[in-house]
Amino acid sequence: MTAIQPNFTPSQLSSDPLRTELLIRTLLKDARTAIPVKVVAVHPGSGNPPAIGTVDVQPLVQTVDGTGRLWALGVTYGAAFCRIQAGATAIIVDPAVGDIGFAIVCDRDISSVIASGGELSGPGSARTHDISDLVYLFSIISAAEPTQYIWLAAGILIQASVVSMSGNLSVGTGATGSFTDLNGAVVTVQSGVITNIE
C-alpha cells in the first residue's frame, strides 16, 4: 500500500506563487462534492407507504491532515435520500441499514428547502460544499444478495415471496401465469384470459 503523503512539501513554500498555489489547492480540497457512504440508520417518513425520510450515513473515505495522518469523518445525521417519483407515482425502494452507496454534497445549505417541504428558500446558513448537506443517491456496492427484485433483461422478471396488487389488472394477449390477490385468492391466467379464481 502506498504511504499517504503530506498535503504539502517545503518546496511549495519557497516562493509567493507556490504559496498561493498551495493555498488554492488547500481551499479546493475542503470543497466536498461526492463520497461513498455506509447507511447506519434509516428514518422513514410518515404514512403508508411512507413519505421520503432521512438516513444517517458514515462517509467511507478518510480525510488526510497536513502531516499525512488519516482521520475518519463522523456520521452525517439526517441526510436526505432520493426516490424515483413523478407526481403521485413512485417506485419505493428506500435505503436499508448496511447499504453502501453514493452521496453527493450540495453546493449550498439545503436545510431551509427541506424544512419548507420544497419551497423556494434562501440557504439555511453561509456554509458551502459542506458534508452536512449530503443527499444519498443509491447503492454502489452490494451489501446483500437481492432476494426480491424486478429484473429487466431479455424479459421482465418479478421475484418476491409475495406479490400483492391493488387496482385493476390489464393483462396482454398471450400472458399465462397466476398470482395471489390482496384477499388471498389465487388467480390463474391462460393466454391472457382469467380461467380460475380460488
Backbone as ProteinMPNN parsed JSONL, in Angstrom:
{"seq_chain_A": "MTAIQPNFTPSQLSSDPLRTELLIRTLLKDARTAIPVKVVAVHPGSGNPPAIGTVDVQPLVQTVDGTGRLWALGVTYGAAFCRIQAGATAIIVDPAVGDIGFAIVCDRDISSVIASGGELSGPGSARTHDISDLVYLFSIISAAEPTQYIWLAAGILIQASVVSMSGNLSVGTGATGSFTDLNGAVVTVQSGVITNIE", "coords_chain_A": {"N_chain_A": [[0.848, -1.191, 0.0], [0.564, 2.208, -0.855], [2.167, 4.838, 0.853], [0.508, 7.464, 2.605], [0.903, 10.726, 1.515], [2.077, 13.868, 2.872], [0.113, 16.936, 2.805], [1.559, 19.027, 1.767], [4.832, 20.115, 0.711], [8.102, 21.267, 1.764], [9.245, 22.646, -0.419], [7.091, 23.781, -1.698], [6.626, 26.085, -0.36], [8.456, 27.926, -1.047], [8.268, 30.206, -2.615], [6.269, 33.123, -3.46], [4.298, 32.676, -5.577], [4.116, 29.839, -5.454], [3.262, 29.47, -2.845], [0.786, 30.693, -3.007], [-0.476, 28.996, -4.846], [-0.524, 26.661, -3.277], [-2.271, 27.488, -1.255], [-4.654, 27.811, -2.729], [-5.063, 25.169, -3.626], [-5.434, 23.916, -1.164], [-7.826, 25.105, -0.277], [-9.564, 24.188, -2.249], [-9.585, 21.473, -1.682], [-11.186, 21.371, 0.522], [-13.684, 21.683, -0.465], [-16.332, 19.821, -0.673], [-17.68, 17.29, -2.804], [-18.697, 14.681, -3.704], [-19.135, 11.406, -2.245], [-18.456, 8.03, -1.188], [-20.595, 6.236, 1.025], [-21.768, 4.598, 4.059], [-24.853, 3.345, 5.096], [-26.102, 3.85, 8.277], [-28.341, 4.216, 9.79], [-31.874, 4.412, 9.302], [-34.543, 6.612, 8.778], [-37.708, 6.504, 8.262], [-40.239, 8.344, 6.417], [-43.51, 9.669, 7.311], [-46.709, 7.954, 7.107], [-48.338, 5.467, 4.95], [-47.89, 3.978, 2.006], [-44.607, 5.036, 3.221], [-43.622, 8.513, 3.384], [-40.824, 10.225, 1.821], [-37.928, 9.866, 3.749], [-35.166, 10.223, 5.985], [-31.623, 9.496, 6.252], [-28.925, 8.287, 8.288], [-25.525, 8.478, 7.734], [-22.269, 7.025, 7.297], [-19.398, 8.42, 6.16], [-17.045, 6.879, 3.961], [-14.485, 7.323, 2.994], [-11.512, 8.297, 4.336], [-10.204, 11.366, 5.721], [-7.263, 13.373, 5.17], [-4.712, 14.868, 7.074], [-2.416, 17.704, 7.337], [-0.008, 16.483, 7.877], [-0.134, 14.034, 6.782], [-1.584, 12.209, 8.204], [-4.288, 9.945, 8.755], [-7.752, 10.537, 9.213], [-10.898, 9.575, 10.419], [-14.037, 10.53, 9.174], [-16.906, 11.839, 10.866], [-20.246, 10.53, 11.569], [-22.82, 11.537, 9.378], [-25.784, 13.0, 10.107], [-29.291, 12.681, 9.477], [-29.445, 12.947, 6.646], [-30.864, 13.678, 3.485], [-32.553, 11.41, 1.202], [-32.776, 9.938, -2.105], [-35.601, 9.192, -4.222], [-37.31, 7.425, -6.786], [-39.665, 9.236, -8.272], [-42.52, 10.716, -9.716], [-44.767, 13.187, -9.732], [-47.641, 11.807, -8.33], [-46.797, 9.226, -8.59], [-44.666, 6.569, -7.84], [-41.673, 4.618, -7.38], [-40.913, 2.724, -4.753], [-38.155, 2.155, -3.121], [-36.508, 2.241, -0.623], [-33.532, 3.204, 1.252], [-31.599, 0.82, 3.228], [-30.314, -0.205, 6.417], [-26.851, -0.741, 6.448], [-26.464, -0.596, 3.73], [-24.242, 0.308, 1.117], [-23.432, 3.127, -0.451], [-23.684, 5.938, -2.746], [-23.195, 9.342, -2.215], [-24.017, 12.735, -2.78], [-22.76, 16.082, -2.374], [-24.332, 19.035, -1.687], [-24.02, 22.356, -3.09], [-24.759, 24.481, -1.53], [-26.25, 25.304, 1.687], [-28.92, 23.256, 2.342], [-30.896, 22.997, 4.194], [-33.073, 24.708, 4.788], [-34.706, 24.498, 2.54], [-35.502, 21.803, 2.669], [-36.814, 21.838, 5.161], [-38.981, 23.468, 4.53], [-40.483, 21.897, 2.921], [-39.891, 21.852, 0.258], [-40.162, 24.361, -0.825], [-39.352, 27.528, -2.441], [-36.45, 28.857, -1.163], [-34.064, 30.64, 0.863], [-30.54, 29.979, 1.457], [-29.834, 27.94, 4.324], [-27.722, 28.647, 5.914], [-24.415, 30.116, 5.842], [-22.706, 28.184, 4.951], [-20.894, 26.254, 2.5], [-20.575, 23.635, 0.054], [-20.529, 21.62, 2.006], [-20.24, 18.781, 4.12], [-22.414, 18.355, 5.683], [-24.576, 18.753, 4.121], [-25.347, 16.5, 2.642], [-26.802, 14.337, 0.164], [-28.197, 11.258, -0.171], [-27.863, 8.933, -2.758], [-27.898, 6.231, -4.174], [-27.213, 2.649, -4.083], [-23.849, 1.455, -4.466], [-22.224, -0.667, -4.013], [-22.901, -4.043, -3.503], [-24.42, -4.814, -0.603], [-25.84, -6.952, 0.247], [-27.135, -10.008, -1.135], [-29.653, -9.706, -3.564], [-32.986, -10.703, -2.842], [-35.561, -10.163, -3.485], [-36.851, -8.622, -6.344], [-37.115, -6.61, -9.333], [-36.28, -7.517, -12.457], [-34.953, -6.38, -15.337], [-34.252, -7.727, -18.196], [-33.769, -9.899, -20.815], [-36.429, -10.28, -20.752], [-39.016, -9.346, -18.459], [-38.603, -9.906, -15.131], [-40.159, -10.608, -12.123], [-39.434, -11.065, -8.855], [-40.333, -12.263, -5.747], [-41.377, -13.118, -2.41], [-44.059, -12.725, -1.89], [-46.393, -11.244, -4.024], [-48.317, -8.501, -4.137], [-51.247, -6.894, -5.328], [-53.111, -3.939, -5.989], [-55.947, -2.619, -7.364], [-57.101, -2.362, -10.817], [-56.162, -4.95, -13.058], [-54.544, -5.228, -16.075], [-54.003, -7.501, -18.549], [-51.901, -8.469, -21.148], [-52.462, -9.96, -24.429], [-51.872, -13.414, -24.618], [-50.503, -13.759, -22.254], [-49.631, -15.883, -19.537], [-50.082, -17.383, -16.407], [-50.095, -17.126, -12.776], [-51.322, -15.408, -9.853], [-51.534, -14.111, -6.498], [-54.206, -12.418, -5.032], [-55.016, -9.443, -3.015], [-56.816, -10.44, -1.167], [-56.094, -12.996, -0.786], [-56.848, -14.824, -2.695], [-56.128, -17.085, -5.344], [-55.376, -16.297, -8.576], [-55.673, -17.452, -11.804], [-54.284, -17.179, -15.016], [-54.689, -17.773, -18.439], [-53.313, -17.604, -21.539], [-53.864, -14.877, -21.626], [-56.411, -14.739, -20.563], [-58.471, -14.816, -17.713], [-58.835, -17.756, -16.062], [-59.386, -19.098, -13.733], [-60.326, -18.639, -10.335], [-59.408, -19.066, -7.098]], "CA_chain_A": [[0.0, 0.0, 0.0], [1.343, 3.438, -0.944], [2.039, 5.684, 2.028], [-0.17, 8.74, 2.403], [1.843, 11.821, 1.529], [1.568, 15.109, 3.455], [-0.576, 17.806, 1.866], [2.48, 19.981, 1.172], [6.257, 19.887, 0.932], [8.788, 22.55, 1.983], [9.499, 23.354, -1.674], [5.897, 24.529, -2.097], [6.587, 27.335, 0.395], [9.695, 28.639, -1.367], [8.022, 31.454, -3.328], [4.891, 33.601, -3.352], [3.377, 31.941, -6.456], [3.909, 28.481, -4.964], [2.439, 29.551, -1.639], [-0.579, 30.983, -3.463], [-0.994, 27.752, -5.411], [-0.798, 25.762, -2.16], [-3.48, 27.978, -0.594], [-5.802, 27.484, -3.588], [-5.264, 23.72, -3.568], [-5.962, 23.588, 0.16], [-9.227, 25.509, -0.249], [-10.33, 23.288, -3.118], [-9.734, 20.174, -1.016], [-12.259, 21.478, 1.511], [-14.967, 21.758, -1.177], [-16.847, 18.465, -0.858], [-18.53, 17.103, -3.985], [-19.396, 13.4, -3.608], [-18.359, 10.487, -1.419], [-19.153, 6.789, -0.837], [-21.01, 6.213, 2.424], [-22.497, 3.423, 4.548], [-26.06, 3.72, 5.834], [-26.07, 3.304, 9.638], [-29.7, 4.306, 10.347], [-32.888, 4.89, 8.362], [-35.682, 7.244, 9.449], [-38.745, 6.636, 7.229], [-41.239, 9.397, 6.573], [-44.802, 9.226, 7.839], [-47.674, 7.446, 6.142], [-48.224, 4.102, 4.445], [-46.427, 3.878, 2.115], [-44.015, 6.195, 3.891], [-43.028, 9.613, 2.625], [-39.365, 10.19, 1.823], [-37.393, 10.165, 5.071], [-33.751, 10.59, 6.037], [-30.697, 8.448, 6.665], [-27.643, 8.649, 8.899], [-24.525, 7.786, 6.928], [-20.862, 7.127, 7.662], [-18.502, 8.53, 4.999], [-16.1, 5.765, 3.961], [-13.137, 7.762, 2.634], [-10.95, 9.1, 5.408], [-9.549, 12.604, 5.337], [-5.836, 13.397, 5.456], [-4.284, 16.176, 7.556], [-1.215, 18.232, 6.723], [1.159, 15.615, 8.117], [-0.374, 12.736, 6.16], [-2.315, 11.332, 9.127], [-5.665, 9.672, 8.373], [-8.803, 10.785, 10.198], [-12.233, 9.156, 9.985], [-15.092, 11.527, 9.302], [-18.013, 11.413, 11.71], [-21.528, 10.212, 10.94], [-23.683, 12.648, 8.972], [-27.137, 12.651, 10.558], [-30.444, 13.314, 8.84], [-29.248, 13.252, 5.23], [-31.978, 13.327, 2.605], [-32.243, 10.387, 0.208], [-33.539, 10.056, -3.344], [-36.585, 8.178, -4.586], [-37.844, 7.631, -8.134], [-41.046, 9.688, -8.116], [-43.012, 11.764, -10.607], [-46.124, 13.446, -9.277], [-48.097, 10.859, -7.306], [-46.347, 7.897, -8.977], [-43.333, 6.344, -7.277], [-41.117, 3.295, -7.105], [-40.419, 2.906, -3.386], [-37.062, 1.256, -2.743], [-35.768, 3.127, 0.274], [-32.29, 2.612, 1.766], [-31.635, -0.048, 4.405], [-29.077, -0.178, 7.202], [-25.814, -1.577, 5.87], [-26.248, -0.271, 2.321], [-23.061, 1.11, 0.791], [-23.894, 3.863, -1.615], [-23.047, 7.155, -3.233], [-23.872, 10.562, -1.76], [-23.489, 13.983, -3.308], [-22.762, 17.207, -1.439], [-24.895, 20.22, -2.329], [-23.088, 23.485, -3.027], [-25.249, 25.418, -0.513], [-27.019, 24.726, 2.791], [-30.259, 22.92, 1.84], [-31.788, 22.698, 5.328], [-34.308, 25.504, 4.738], [-35.546, 23.934, 1.481], [-36.095, 20.566, 3.198], [-37.747, 22.191, 6.234], [-40.177, 24.095, 3.954], [-41.182, 20.933, 2.091], [-39.572, 22.041, -1.152], [-40.486, 25.705, -1.294], [-38.24, 28.411, -2.751], [-35.899, 29.285, 0.119], [-32.675, 31.034, 0.924], [-29.72, 28.979, 2.146], [-30.026, 27.925, 5.768], [-26.555, 29.255, 6.551], [-23.406, 30.538, 4.87], [-21.809, 27.088, 4.587], [-20.917, 25.809, 1.107], [-19.899, 22.362, -0.213], [-20.307, 21.061, 3.335], [-20.699, 17.396, 4.215], [-23.711, 18.362, 6.357], [-25.618, 18.855, 3.093], [-25.325, 15.288, 1.824], [-28.018, 13.68, -0.322], [-27.876, 9.868, -0.506], [-28.458, 8.612, -4.053], [-28.198, 4.826, -4.449], [-26.151, 1.715, -3.733], [-22.792, 1.227, -5.456], [-21.638, -1.964, -3.677], [-23.972, -4.895, -2.987], [-24.225, -5.208, 0.785], [-26.525, -8.238, 0.406], [-27.654, -10.539, -2.396], [-31.091, -9.434, -3.66], [-33.913, -11.827, -2.801], [-36.758, -9.713, -4.188], [-36.367, -7.663, -7.324], [-37.633, -6.537, -10.699], [-35.094, -7.657, -13.299], [-35.229, -6.065, -16.734], [-33.195, -8.329, -19.02], [-34.418, -10.255, -22.077], [-37.83, -10.037, -20.45], [-39.177, -8.702, -17.159], [-38.771, -10.907, -14.087], [-40.502, -10.101, -10.798], [-39.146, -12.112, -7.869], [-40.657, -11.897, -4.372], [-42.112, -14.177, -1.716], [-45.472, -12.387, -2.084], [-46.644, -10.094, -4.898], [-49.671, -8.011, -3.867], [-51.688, -5.855, -6.249], [-54.345, -3.24, -5.641], [-56.392, -1.916, -8.562], [-57.432, -3.205, -11.953], [-55.018, -5.541, -13.738], [-54.725, -5.436, -17.502], [-53.035, -8.489, -18.997], [-51.836, -8.519, -22.602], [-52.769, -11.23, -25.08], [-50.84, -14.432, -24.591], [-49.901, -13.919, -20.935], [-50.063, -17.065, -18.8], [-49.484, -17.46, -15.087], [-51.037, -16.975, -11.667], [-50.902, -14.524, -8.778], [-52.429, -14.074, -5.342], [-54.678, -11.052, -4.828], [-54.918, -8.953, -1.642], [-57.701, -11.225, -0.304], [-55.57, -14.355, -0.672], [-57.34, -15.696, -3.762], [-55.179, -17.362, -6.417], [-55.97, -16.005, -9.885], [-54.936, -18.108, -12.889], [-54.493, -16.57, -16.329], [-54.234, -18.626, -19.539], [-53.345, -16.896, -22.817], [-54.468, -13.556, -21.452], [-57.79, -14.859, -20.045], [-58.572, -15.375, -16.353], [-59.534, -19.042, -16.197], [-59.781, -19.677, -12.457], [-60.053, -17.876, -9.094], [-59.64, -19.97, -5.956]], "C_chain_A": [[0.886, 1.245, 0.0], [1.099, 4.299, 0.287], [1.313, 6.974, 1.67], [0.85, 9.868, 2.522], [1.241, 13.037, 2.222], [0.946, 15.988, 2.381], [0.343, 18.846, 1.232], [3.909, 19.566, 1.478], [6.933, 21.236, 1.128], [9.026, 23.336, 0.704], [8.308, 24.176, -2.134], [5.781, 25.861, -1.361], [7.736, 28.26, 0.02], [9.485, 29.95, -2.109], [6.562, 31.849, -3.178], [3.939, 32.872, -4.298], [3.09, 30.518, -5.97], [3.059, 28.467, -3.704], [0.982, 29.843, -2.002], [-1.237, 29.745, -4.046], [-1.369, 26.769, -4.308], [-2.079, 26.172, -1.442], [-4.717, 27.61, -1.406], [-6.108, 25.994, -3.538], [-5.877, 23.298, -2.233], [-7.44, 23.938, 0.255], [-10.086, 24.59, -1.104], [-10.557, 21.931, -2.464], [-10.846, 20.198, 0.022], [-13.631, 21.552, 0.859], [-15.444, 20.346, -1.484], [-17.739, 18.399, -2.089], [-19.35, 15.817, -3.89], [-18.506, 12.421, -2.865], [-19.147, 9.187, -1.224], [-19.439, 6.754, 0.667], [-21.667, 4.884, 2.758], [-23.676, 3.9, 5.374], [-26.032, 3.053, 7.211], [-27.429, 3.404, 10.332], [-30.623, 4.878, 9.283], [-34.067, 5.424, 9.159], [-36.768, 7.48, 8.404], [-39.643, 7.838, 7.494], [-42.536, 8.814, 7.106], [-45.68, 8.682, 6.716], [-47.402, 6.015, 5.731], [-48.742, 4.066, 3.014], [-45.812, 5.155, 2.67], [-43.555, 7.271, 2.914], [-41.508, 9.467, 2.664], [-38.855, 10.636, 3.187], [-35.951, 10.63, 4.996], [-32.919, 9.376, 6.441], [-29.528, 9.075, 7.414], [-26.579, 7.832, 8.182], [-23.12, 8.034, 7.45], [-20.033, 7.258, 6.389], [-17.376, 7.503, 5.086], [-14.683, 6.141, 3.551], [-12.619, 8.685, 3.737], [-10.323, 10.377, 4.858], [-8.096, 12.583, 5.808], [-5.443, 14.789, 5.934], [-2.946, 16.575, 6.921], [0.019, 17.394, 6.915], [1.004, 14.246, 7.472], [-1.118, 11.763, 7.039], [-3.769, 11.181, 8.677], [-6.621, 9.933, 9.536], [-10.132, 10.326, 9.618], [-13.217, 10.3, 10.177], [-16.212, 10.97, 10.164], [-19.257, 11.095, 10.903], [-22.247, 11.509, 10.578], [-25.117, 12.23, 9.261], [-28.199, 13.39, 9.731], [-30.233, 13.719, 7.393], [-30.486, 12.844, 4.433], [-31.565, 12.163, 1.702], [-33.19, 10.505, -0.977], [-34.526, 8.904, -3.503], [-37.033, 8.472, -6.011], [-39.318, 7.983, -8.01], [-41.344, 10.797, -9.1], [-44.47, 12.011, -10.262], [-46.5, 12.489, -8.165], [-47.69, 9.427, -7.623], [-44.916, 7.686, -8.509], [-42.963, 4.87, -7.302], [-40.414, 3.421, -5.759], [-39.417, 1.799, -3.067], [-36.132, 2.095, -1.871], [-34.523, 2.434, 0.823], [-32.536, 1.73, 2.987], [-30.288, 0.053, 5.124], [-28.078, -1.171, 6.609], [-25.559, -1.31, 4.4], [-24.99, 0.576, 2.167], [-23.361, 1.815, -0.517], [-23.135, 5.147, -1.852], [-23.865, 8.347, -2.776], [-23.206, 11.769, -2.395], [-23.602, 15.067, -2.245], [-23.277, 18.434, -2.179], [-23.97, 21.422, -2.141], [-23.52, 24.555, -2.029], [-26.0, 24.652, 0.564], [-28.461, 24.506, 2.319], [-31.283, 22.732, 2.953], [-33.106, 23.468, 5.247], [-35.253, 24.995, 3.648], [-36.237, 22.673, 1.977], [-37.13, 20.885, 4.269], [-39.05, 22.781, 5.686], [-40.981, 23.131, 3.095], [-40.976, 21.163, 0.613], [-39.943, 23.394, -1.704], [-39.209, 26.485, -1.614], [-37.731, 29.039, -1.457], [-34.474, 29.785, -0.05], [-31.866, 29.94, 1.596], [-29.889, 29.081, 3.652], [-28.888, 28.551, 6.539], [-25.576, 29.646, 5.45], [-22.5, 29.394, 4.432], [-21.986, 26.702, 3.122], [-20.121, 24.515, 0.974], [-19.567, 21.627, 1.087], [-20.92, 19.672, 3.424], [-22.021, 17.286, 4.988], [-24.864, 18.377, 5.359], [-25.533, 17.692, 2.105], [-26.73, 14.92, 1.352], [-27.61, 12.286, -0.786], [-28.607, 9.487, -1.786], [-28.867, 7.151, -4.169], [-27.004, 3.968, -4.078], [-25.126, 1.608, -4.861], [-22.044, -0.079, -5.191], [-22.742, -2.804, -3.052], [-23.648, -5.322, -1.558], [-24.877, -6.558, 1.072], [-27.02, -8.691, -0.953], [-29.159, -10.29, -2.464], [-31.921, -10.718, -3.618], [-35.279, -11.444, -3.362], [-36.35, -8.565, -5.108], [-37.256, -7.662, -8.555], [-36.415, -6.514, -11.6], [-35.502, -7.433, -14.753], [-34.058, -6.59, -17.561], [-33.804, -8.627, -20.386], [-35.931, -10.084, -21.956], [-37.898, -9.27, -19.142], [-39.473, -9.785, -16.134], [-39.06, -10.21, -12.768], [-40.327, -11.246, -9.81], [-39.452, -11.578, -6.471], [-41.397, -13.058, -3.729], [-43.613, -13.979, -1.864], [-45.539, -11.173, -3.0], [-48.093, -9.689, -4.696], [-50.001, -6.893, -4.843], [-52.981, -5.243, -5.741], [-54.754, -2.406, -6.842], [-56.673, -2.897, -9.682], [-56.159, -3.69, -12.639], [-55.373, -5.771, -15.196], [-53.616, -6.351, -17.994], [-53.076, -8.566, -20.51], [-52.136, -9.901, -23.143], [-51.579, -12.172, -24.995], [-50.225, -14.658, -23.227], [-50.498, -15.122, -20.217], [-49.351, -17.09, -17.453], [-50.542, -17.334, -14.01], [-50.45, -16.02, -10.647], [-51.938, -14.582, -7.67], [-52.867, -12.641, -5.106], [-54.622, -10.682, -3.348], [-55.789, -9.726, -0.663], [-57.234, -12.674, -0.162], [-56.033, -15.301, -1.753], [-56.266, -15.854, -4.835], [-55.882, -17.185, -7.753], [-55.075, -16.609, -10.958], [-55.322, -17.493, -14.213], [-53.909, -17.506, -17.383], [-54.41, -17.879, -20.844], [-54.102, -15.566, -22.709], [-55.869, -13.572, -20.893], [-57.744, -15.448, -18.645], [-59.429, -16.629, -16.42], [-60.0, -19.602, -14.854], [-59.432, -18.715, -11.33], [-60.386, -18.78, -7.932], [-59.517, -19.2, -4.648]], "O_chain_A": [[1.846, 1.327, 0.766], [-0.043, 4.471, 0.715], [1.479, 7.511, 0.574], [1.576, 9.954, 3.513], [0.026, 13.231, 2.175], [1.215, 15.813, 1.192], [-0.044, 19.489, 0.256], [4.163, 18.771, 2.383], [6.394, 22.256, 0.7], [9.012, 24.566, 0.728], [8.469, 25.151, -2.867], [4.927, 26.68, -1.7], [7.97, 29.265, 0.691], [10.422, 30.739, -2.228], [5.719, 31.028, -2.817], [2.856, 32.476, -3.866], [1.957, 30.046, -6.061], [2.237, 27.572, -3.509], [0.061, 29.308, -1.385], [-2.407, 29.469, -3.781], [-2.41, 26.116, -4.385], [-2.882, 25.319, -1.062], [-5.714, 27.152, -0.849], [-7.267, 25.596, -3.422], [-6.74, 22.422, -2.19], [-8.227, 23.165, 0.802], [-11.208, 24.252, -0.726], [-11.6, 21.308, -2.666], [-11.391, 19.149, 0.367], [-14.644, 21.491, 1.555], [-15.0, 19.742, -2.461], [-18.47, 19.345, -2.383], [-20.576, 15.863, -3.986], [-17.284, 12.569, -2.844], [-20.372, 9.225, -1.107], [-18.618, 7.19, 1.475], [-22.073, 4.136, 1.868], [-23.526, 4.754, 6.248], [-25.949, 1.829, 7.304], [-27.65, 2.749, 11.35], [-30.221, 5.711, 8.471], [-34.537, 4.78, 10.096], [-36.774, 8.512, 7.734], [-39.79, 8.289, 8.63], [-42.643, 7.608, 7.325], [-45.424, 8.918, 5.536], [-46.389, 5.422, 6.101], [-49.956, 4.12, 2.822], [-46.416, 6.225, 2.602], [-43.158, 6.987, 1.784], [-40.972, 8.681, 3.445], [-39.293, 11.656, 3.719], [-35.559, 11.337, 4.068], [-33.447, 8.368, 6.909], [-29.187, 10.239, 7.202], [-26.722, 6.617, 8.041], [-22.815, 9.105, 7.974], [-19.962, 6.31, 5.608], [-16.817, 7.28, 6.16], [-13.762, 5.348, 3.744], [-13.218, 9.72, 4.029], [-9.961, 10.453, 3.684], [-7.749, 11.856, 6.739], [-5.785, 15.783, 5.294], [-2.417, 15.86, 6.069], [1.002, 17.567, 6.195], [1.886, 13.395, 7.587], [-1.275, 10.6, 6.669], [-4.405, 12.153, 8.27], [-6.336, 9.595, 10.684], [-10.462, 10.64, 8.475], [-13.226, 10.956, 11.218], [-16.438, 9.76, 10.187], [-19.316, 11.358, 9.702], [-22.281, 12.455, 11.365], [-25.604, 11.234, 8.728], [-28.027, 14.547, 9.347], [-30.78, 14.729, 6.95], [-31.078, 11.794, 4.681], [-30.377, 11.951, 1.461], [-34.266, 11.093, -0.872], [-34.318, 7.803, -2.994], [-37.128, 9.634, -6.405], [-40.135, 7.123, -7.678], [-40.536, 11.703, -9.301], [-45.316, 11.142, -10.473], [-45.78, 12.363, -7.174], [-48.187, 8.498, -6.988], [-44.05, 8.527, -8.752], [-43.826, 3.993, -7.251], [-39.427, 4.147, -5.639], [-39.792, 0.662, -2.783], [-35.104, 2.592, -2.332], [-34.465, 1.205, 0.854], [-33.541, 1.87, 3.685], [-29.263, 0.357, 4.514], [-28.432, -2.311, 6.306], [-24.541, -1.749, 3.865], [-24.713, 1.452, 2.987], [-23.522, 1.179, -1.559], [-22.094, 5.407, -1.247], [-25.086, 8.364, -2.928], [-21.983, 11.82, -2.53], [-24.427, 14.983, -1.336], [-22.708, 18.826, -3.197], [-23.229, 21.499, -1.161], [-22.734, 25.447, -1.709], [-26.346, 23.485, 0.377], [-29.143, 25.458, 1.939], [-32.421, 22.348, 2.684], [-34.153, 22.928, 5.605], [-36.471, 25.053, 3.814], [-37.43, 22.486, 1.736], [-38.203, 20.281, 4.294], [-40.106, 22.619, 6.298], [-42.044, 23.492, 2.59], [-41.784, 20.725, -0.205], [-40.031, 23.567, -2.92], [-38.128, 26.153, -1.127], [-38.495, 29.68, -0.735], [-33.771, 29.401, -0.984], [-32.437, 29.059, 2.239], [-30.066, 30.172, 4.194], [-29.059, 28.945, 7.693], [-25.881, 29.517, 4.264], [-21.605, 29.608, 3.614], [-23.081, 26.806, 2.57], [-19.13, 24.308, 1.673], [-18.474, 21.084, 1.247], [-21.99, 19.419, 2.87], [-22.673, 16.242, 4.953], [-25.998, 18.05, 5.71], [-25.634, 17.881, 0.893], [-27.716, 15.161, 2.049], [-26.779, 12.144, -1.683], [-29.816, 9.687, -1.901], [-30.058, 6.853, -4.255], [-25.921, 4.478, -3.793], [-25.47, 1.661, -6.042], [-21.306, -0.55, -6.056], [-23.448, -2.33, -2.162], [-22.719, -6.096, -1.329], [-24.508, -7.234, 2.032], [-27.296, -7.868, -1.827], [-29.877, -10.626, -1.522], [-31.591, -11.699, -4.284], [-36.077, -12.325, -3.682], [-35.611, -7.662, -4.715], [-38.038, -8.585, -8.786], [-35.601, -5.594, -11.52], [-36.287, -8.193, -15.319], [-32.998, -5.966, -17.615], [-34.303, -7.719, -21.051], [-36.617, -9.782, -22.932], [-36.932, -8.611, -18.761], [-40.469, -10.5, -16.246], [-38.31, -9.332, -12.341], [-40.993, -12.275, -9.918], [-38.896, -10.56, -6.057], [-41.98, -13.889, -4.426], [-44.361, -14.952, -1.954], [-44.83, -10.189, -2.787], [-49.002, -10.443, -5.042], [-49.157, -6.051, -5.152], [-53.825, -5.917, -5.151], [-53.979, -1.564, -7.296], [-56.506, -4.106, -9.524], [-55.196, -2.936, -12.785], [-56.368, -6.422, -15.514], [-52.435, -6.027, -17.875], [-54.147, -8.711, -21.099], [-52.073, -10.892, -22.415], [-50.439, -11.791, -25.261], [-49.501, -15.635, -23.034], [-51.705, -15.359, -20.274], [-48.148, -16.842, -17.378], [-51.738, -17.424, -14.287], [-49.234, -15.84, -10.577], [-53.065, -15.037, -7.87], [-52.032, -11.743, -4.991], [-54.229, -11.5, -2.516], [-55.545, -9.685, 0.543], [-57.888, -13.483, 0.495], [-55.656, -16.473, -1.743], [-55.583, -14.895, -5.194], [-56.878, -17.856, -8.027], [-53.879, -16.323, -11.022], [-56.501, -17.303, -14.514], [-52.78, -17.978, -17.248], [-55.534, -17.55, -21.224], [-54.873, -15.197, -23.595], [-56.477, -12.511, -20.756], [-57.07, -16.45, -18.406], [-60.602, -16.574, -16.789], [-60.882, -20.46, -14.805], [-58.39, -18.061, -11.355], [-61.528, -19.219, -7.793], [-59.677, -19.778, -3.573]]}, "name": "protein", "num_of_chains": 1, "seq": "MTAIQPNFTPSQLSSDPLRTELLIRTLLKDARTAIPVKVVAVHPGSGNPPAIGTVDVQPLVQTVDGTGRLWALGVTYGAAFCRIQAGATAIIVDPAVGDIGFAIVCDRDISSVIASGGELSGPGSARTHDISDLVYLFSIISAAEPTQYIWLAAGILIQASVVSMSGNLSVGTGATGSFTDLNGAVVTVQSGVITNIE"}
